């Protein structure tokens, strides 16, 4: 899921205690993946120079992607997954390019599929 379509949609997510995986882009074009309950508040924290050391000095962070989850555990698992992804794969996720995501997926790489078939 990409950014919620409206402020009302975000408010509904907050009202049921949702957790979010989010991606911000810093001024130097780096991507940061995090987990929070209130995306706007967390972005404000990043941009005020507080929060994680990795993004602390960059006050121009912009939210480029978010996904809602019912539990903190599921949001954290997804966050760990996204942090392991290549930059190209994260960029494909941000723009919603499902074709590129499939191409960039390790499990779909020809070498990996061939290796899997050889052991099966």
C-alpha positions in Angstrom: 0.0 0.0 0.0 1.3 3.4 -0.8 0.6 6.7 0.9 -3.0 6.9 2.2 -5.3 8.7 -0.3 -6.5 11.3 2.2 -6.2 12.8 5.6 -9.4 11.1 6.6 -7.9 7.7 5.6 -4.9 8.4 7.8 -7.1 9.4 10.7 -9.1 6.1 10.4 -5.8 4.2 10.5 -4.7 6.1 13.6 -8.0 5.6 15.4 -7.8 1.8 15.3 -4.2 1.8 16.6 -2.5 1.0 13.3 1.3 0.8 13.0 3.1 2.0 9.9 6.2 1.1 8.0 7.4 4.3 6.3 10.1 5.4 3.9 11.5 8.9 3.9 13.9 10.5 1.4 16.5 12.8 2.8 17.9 15.9 1.2 20.9 13.9 -0.1 18.5 11.4 -1.7 19.1 8.6 0.9 16.2 6.4 1.8 15.4 5.6 5.4 12.9 2.9 6.5 11.2 3.1 9.9 8.2 2.0 11.9 5.8 4.3 13.8 2.3 4.7 15.0 1.8 8.3 13.7 3.7 9.0 10.5 3.3 12.8 10.5 4.5 13.1 14.0 7.5 10.8 13.3 8.4 12.8 10.2 8.2 16.0 12.3 10.6 14.4 14.8 13.0 13.5 12.1 12.9 17.0 10.7 13.3 18.7 14.1 16.7 17.1 14.5 15.6 14.5 17.0 15.1 10.8 16.7 17.4 8.3 14.9 21.0 9.3 14.6 21.1 8.2 11.0 18.7 10.9 9.8 19.1 13.4 12.7 21.2 16.0 10.8 19.1 16.0 7.7 16.1 18.2 8.3 14.7 18.0 4.8 13.3 14.4 5.0 10.1 13.8 3.0 7.7 10.9 3.3 7.7 8.9 0.1 5.9 5.7 1.1 4.0 4.1 3.9 2.1 0.8 4.7 -0.3 0.3 7.6 -0.3 -2.8 9.8 -2.6 -4.0 12.5 0.3 -5.0 14.9 3.6 -3.6 15.8 5.2 -7.0 15.2 4.0 -7.2 11.6 5.1 -3.7 10.9 8.6 -4.4 12.3 8.9 -7.6 10.3 8.0 -5.7 7.1 10.5 -2.9 8.1 13.3 -5.4 8.5 12.4 -6.9 5.1 12.5 -3.5 3.4 15.8 -2.5 5.0 17.4 -5.5 3.3 16.1 -4.5 -0.1 18.4 -2.8 -2.7 17.8 0.8 -3.4 16.5 0.0 -6.8 13.8 -2.3 -5.3 12.8 0.3 -2.7 12.5 2.9 -5.5 10.2 0.5 -7.5 8.1 0.0 -4.4 7.8 3.8 -3.9 6.6 4.4 -7.4 4.4 1.3 -7.4 6.2 -0.5 -10.2 5.1 -4.2 -9.7 7.0 -5.3 -12.8 10.3 -3.9 -11.6 9.7 -5.4 -8.1 9.3 -8.8 -9.7 12.5 -8.4 -11.8 14.4 -7.2 -8.8 13.3 -10.0 -6.5 16.0 -12.4 -5.6 13.6 -15.4 -5.7 12.8 -14.6 -9.3 16.4 -14.2 -10.5 17.3 -16.9 -13.2 20.4 -18.0 -11.3 18.6 -18.6 -8.1 15.7 -20.4 -9.8 18.2 -22.7 -11.6 20.0 -23.4 -8.4 16.7 -24.2 -6.7 15.6 -26.5 -9.5 19.0 -28.4 -9.4 18.6 -29.2 -5.7 14.9 -30.1 -5.9 
